[in-house]
Every structure is written in structure tokens, then in C-alpha cells.
Amino acid sequence: MAFCDFLICPLCAAPLVREGASLFCTGARKHCYDIASSGYVNLLPPGKGKNARTGDDAGMIAARTAFLTGGYYDVISDAVAEIAATNIPKREGRIALLDAGSGEGYHTCRIARGIASATGRHIDALGVDASKKGAAAGAKLAARTAADGADISFAAGNIFSLPVKDHSLDVMLSLFAPIPAAEAMRTLKDDGILVVTASAARHLWEMRCLLYDEVREGNAEAATPEGFVLKEKREVRALVHIPDNGTLMHLFTMTPFYYRTPESGRARLASTESLDVSVMADLYVFTKRKDF
Ligand SMILES: C[S@@+](CC[C@H](N)C(=O)[O-])C[C@H]1O[C@@H](n2cnc3c(N)ncnc32)[C@H](O)[C@@H]1O
């Protein structure tokens, strides 16, 4: 597994280089980060272990893996790859991409490969998530599905304090995750793009109607992060057939509704055999404001 050359030491910010099964920093202290057998590297700063607890737990990661590998959300990652590929600054050479809050890496891998094939350029992609289990799952998936044109690696890390060089990224992705605006500003090149994917107001509407007696629409518009300007917005709207209750439960488990659904709603979901659900996401491409 290759590790991209935009990584820096989370302790002293010196560049990281790979030697065997470890990444060493080129600073005076030569800090060392071992690559786990699953292929990910833990770059959560020592002593800041509480970061790890912000990551999704094993149950959520497993549910998301089971659901996403069924292809039910591919319509989203296909659209993200397409909008990113058309907005990436046009130049020769490799594309540097970071997926901030990459979960178990399914979208990271699909989007990175989609961009590589659409642009014909090699891509170095890194998924960063606070969850070590998520990063491990991503690394295993990237190894299983390795293909020419894309080097995809995963690190456990804090997206609000990224172990990444200043002005080194062409693309930062944020899918259904907190948006690290200040870190995007620091790590993106001047003409780099921040691609945000957020749930639209009626995302998963039919499932929400089962879960709650009274359903309210979610937030309609993502705020433009400070220092950025909106370049393009695209809507993904699809009706997706969920064929069985097991898959429906996986979808439920990977959403925030899992934590705030009354017993009556859970019971209705448990007795539902199949469901057509609206998959509705809004994609935003932001670029840096020239005057910021
Ligand atoms: C809803 S999940 C989305 C995962 C993935 N992007 C997807 O669309 O399938 C949000 C992810 O953000 C991660 N996350 C939240 N806060 C984080 C932080 N401070 N640093 C790194 N990851 C974080 C969580 O661990 C979780 O995997």
C-alpha cells in the first residue's frame, strides 16, 4: 500500500516517509507510526485519544459496509466523482485528494477511481477518519479492489487537525461528515476544490415516515464555509428499492435516526419487508475566495 507524499507528522509537522511497515517523520525526533496489518496508519496524536471516540463504532461501520456494498448509494458517489472530475484544476500530473471523515472508505475508493478514469490522471487519495475501525476497513477495501491509476490509503486522524502539508491538495471531499473549513483552507492548493455532500431536506423521507409520527424536513442548504465561494451545486435525486428488512436495518443503523427513534417507530421498521426510499443529496463545489 502506497502512502501519499502529502502526509506530515501529527506531532512535529515534519514530512512523513515510508520505511518498510512504518512511516517515519523526517524531523529530529524521527517519530514513528506503524502501519497496521490491515494497512491503515494511526495518525491520531498520542494523548488525544478522545478524538478516537468521536469516530463511529464497530456496529455503525459494519452496517455501513453491508449497506454501501449493495450499491444503494452508488448514485451519490458516481455524481461526486463526476462533479469533482469536471471541476478539478486542469493541469498535468497526479491529483492529490483527501476524504475528510471517510468512514469505512467505500465512497473514497469509488470516487477516487471514478475521478482517475474520468480525467485520465493518476490519483493519490487518502481517507481520514477518527474511527480506527473505519480506517482499517477502508484500507482492506482499497487493497481488495486495487486497480491501476489510483493509490488509495487510509489513516486514523482528526479532520480538524489534519496530518497534511499546507497547500498540497487538489481536492478535499466531505460526505455526510463535519466540514473542516479551516483545514480545507490550509491544505488545499489555491485553485483546489472542496466538494461537500449533504443530505437534502427530504432524504430518506419514506423511512422517516415509518420512524416518526410527525416528520419534519431537514436543513435545506449547506452554508458556504468561511473563505470559500460556491462554484457549482448539483442535486442527486433517486428512488431506491430496499429489497429486504435486513438491508433496511443496515440503512437505519448508519443514520443519526438510529439514536433518536422511539420504540413505536423501531417496531414499524422491524415489521417492514421492503421499502422504496428517496435518496436525496446535494453536492456543492467550493473554491477559495481570491480576496480571503
Ligand atoms: C456519517 S459518517 C460519513 C462517512 C462517509 N463519509 C460516508 O459518507 O459513508 C461521518 C464520519 O465522520 C467521522 N468523523 C466525525 N468527526 C470526526 C473528526 N473530528 N475527525 C475525523 N473523523 C470524524 C465519523 O467517524 C464518521 O465516520
The ligand as an ORCA input file, in Angstrom:
! r2SCAN-3c Opt
* xyz 0 1
  C     -21.923      9.911      8.724
  S     -20.297      9.326      8.635
  C     -19.931      9.501      6.896
  C     -18.862      8.575      6.435
  C     -18.580      8.591      4.933
  N     -18.105      9.894      4.509
  C     -19.812      8.193      4.145
  O     -20.453      9.071      3.542
  O     -20.150      6.990      4.101
  C     -19.325     10.633      9.375
  C     -17.897     10.209      9.630
  O     -17.174     11.326     10.147
  C     -16.239     10.829     11.105
  N     -15.816     11.936     11.979
  C     -16.575     12.722     12.777
  N     -15.806     13.636     13.438
  C     -14.525     13.429     13.019
  C     -13.268     14.039     13.331
  N     -13.155     15.067     14.171
  N     -12.158     13.554     12.728
  C     -12.242     12.509     11.853
  N     -13.410     11.902     11.527
  C     -14.532     12.350     12.102
  C     -17.002      9.721     11.820
  O     -16.132      8.798     12.442
  C     -17.772      9.104     10.657
  O     -17.087      8.009     10.087
*
